[in-house]
Amino acid sequence: MLRHEFQPGKLVAGLFLTAAGVVYAGDAAGLWSTPWFAAIPLVTGGLCLAGVTAAVTRGIRRRRGGAESG
């Protein structure tokens, strides 16, 4: 089975989008009240953090000579 390259930027983006989904699922279930605009800073902040993480990862991999095959 072929292994894929680990991409931490996608992991961070997925975590923040999942968190936004959990926040609104809790609101829909009646566990708490979430304002409609709560997803905007959560999603945009998560995507910005994911972009920074991806850029840092790319810089580290370029400096080390690419992804290690194994």
N, C-alpha and C positions, 0 to 999 in steps of 0.2 A: 504494500500500500504506500502510495506516495505521500510524503508529509509536506505540509504547506509551511510557508515562512510565517513566523509569529509577527503580528502587526499590532503593537500596543495602542496605536491611534484608533483603530477600529474597535478595540476592546473598550477604551474610554468612552467613545461615542455610544456604543451599545449600552454601557452601564447607565449613562445619563438619560438616554431615551427610554430605557427600561424603568428608571426611576420616575420619569414623567408619566409613564403608563401606570405605574403603581399608585402615584398620587391621585390620578384621576379615577382609577379603579376603586380606591378607597372612598373617594367622594361619591361615586356612583352607588357604592354599597351602603352609604350612609354612615360610615365610620367617622368621618370628619367633613368639614366644609372647606372646599378649595375655591378661591376666586378664579375667574376665567383667565386672568392674565398671568397666573402662576407658572404656566408652562414656558412662557417667553424667555425669562432669564435662565430657567433650568436648561432648556434646549440650546439656546444660543451660547450660554456659558459652557455647556458640555461640548458643543461643536468647536468652540474656540480652543478649549483645553485639548481636545482631540487633535486639532491641527498643530498645536504647539508640540504635543507629544510625538506626532508623526514627523515633524521637522527635526526634532532632537534625535529621534531614532535614525532618521536618514543620515544626519550628520555623523552620528556615531558609527554607523555601518560604512559610510564612505571613508572615514578615517581608518577603520580597521581593515579595509580592503574588501568589502562586500560581505554578503551573508556566508556563513560557514556551511558547507555541505557535509552531511554526515549521514 
